[in-house]
Amino acid sequence: MADRDTDALTGIETTGHEWDGIKELNNPLPRWWLYLFYATIIWSIGYFIVYPAWPTLSTYSKGVIGYSSRAELDRHMEEVKASRSAWLERFEAASVDDIVGDTELLQYAMAGGRTIFADNCAPCHGAGGAGAKEYPILADDDWIWGGTPEAIYTTLLYGIRSGHDDALESEMLRFGEDEILEPAQIEAVADYVLSLSGNGAASEEGQEIFLEQCVACHGEDGTGVADFGGPNLTDGIWLYGGSREAVISQINAPRHGVMPAWIDRLDDVSIKQVSVYVHALGGGE
């Protein structure tokens, strides 16, 4: 066997590999490192035996101790549920009005409601109820179906035009498409509607049409009728735009939003908590 080259600077034998004049030294790994490496191999074998590790065609090896992270999570969630049972019982027995009037329950509901809102409501209504295009702002004092805690709770339970048997329902007539009003009449009543919030000049004709066609849902003064889901037309808050063109379009062929019913998606305690949270966002009624 030919003698291997020895590095002149370090005196260590080389492997014979050289790149661009750089020689590779034949330095063995430290023994402590090798022992540690062997120990990890032994540990891994033991781990594979004790814990679930190997997938099979239909399941996996269960391990000697039969550990399951899913079962561990279930046990942990049961412990959490048990620790909250006293609170949950109080929530189940209380109405949303009772919760608002109870300092302890209110604090608990606000914390839970904030999380529930972020997970389920924020995609449409924005963080903190700031709203989005064609989705209502919940951080103001404008409530189409009523802003009391109980009214908000009912809205969340059954939704709006959600298809649920108890859903809140309202439908504005298509005054233009169904030829209930002439184009000139639609423009006149649109001007009157805008004047209610201080925009534009009202005409006598527009007021007469409004009193004939719109007061049932919006009230004689235009402040809205919550029982019928009639929006307030005097506050300058517009879901589908407040320009003259937008108002005319809504009168001609109105759009109607849909809110899902949460009764089958969230438990009653969660709905109560998020109702209280939403009520607090805009001051409620």
C-alpha positions, 0 to 999 in steps of 0.5 A: 500500500502506497504511503499517503501524503502528509500535510506539511503544515499540520502533520496530519495524513491526508485522504489523497483528495485535493481541489485547487491545491487544497488537501483534505485532511484525514481527521477522524470524528471525535469519539464523543460525537460518535458515541452520541450518534450511536446513542441516538440510533439506539434511542430511535429504535426504542422510540419506534417500539414504544410510540406509534411510528410506522405506517401500514396499508390501512393504519399504523403501528400503535407502539407498546404504550399505545400513545395517541396525540389525538386522545391526549388532545381529547383528554385535555379538551375534556379538562378544559370543558370541565373547568369551564362548566360552571361558566357555561351553566351560567351562560346557558341559564342567562339571556343576552340581556342578563349577560350584559347586566352581569359584570363577570359574565360580560367580561367573559363574553367579550373575551370569548365573543372577540375570538368567535367573531374573528373566526366566523364573522370578520371575513364579511364584517371586517376586523372589529366590525369595520365592515366591507364593501356591501357588508354592513358595518357593525361598529356604528349605531345603524341596525337594520333589524334592531340593535338590542342584545336580544335582536342581535342574538335572534339575527345571529341564530336564524340569519337573514334570508338564510333559508332557515324557517325562522330567518329574518326576511325582507324584500324591497320591491323592484319598482323599476323592473316590475314597472311599478314606477316610471323612470321619472318617478324613480328619480324623483323619489331617489332625490327625496330619499337623498334629501332625508340625509341632507343630500339633494333637494326634495320634490313634492312628487318624490315625497308623495311617492315615498309616502305611497310606496315606502313608508311601510318599511322605512317609516314616514320620517324615513328612520326605518322600521326594524320589524320589517328590516327597513333601513334608516334613510336619514343617517347617511349610511348606505350599504350599496352606495349613497350616490344618486345613481346608486340609490336609483339603481337600488330602487329600480332593481334592489339587491338583497344580502344574505347572512347565514343562520348560526344556530346549526354552526355554533352552540348557544353559548357561543352565539350569546357571547358573540351577540354581546360582543357585536352589541358592544362594537356599535354601542347597540340600542 
